[in-house]
Amino acid sequence: MNKMDFFQSLTLWFVIAIFLQTAPENFGGPIGPVIAIIAIPLLYLIPLYVLVGIGAKLVGN
């Protein structure tokens, strides 16, 4: 994982976290739950992706 991938992943994670914390309950009508269903797993998977990328880089060096 290079620096650009790391910072893009981190930025996406912050955007998702802010969205989930600030979105009102009735956001987006019927598409709101779909967005939340996509956002919640990403909230947990992006840090895992970053940690695996950092670990692979440390082991590879």
Buried (B, 14 or more C-beta within 10 A) or exposed (E): BEEEEBEEBEEEBEEBBEBBEEBEEEEEEEEBEEBBEEBEEBBEEBEEBBEEBEEEEEEEE
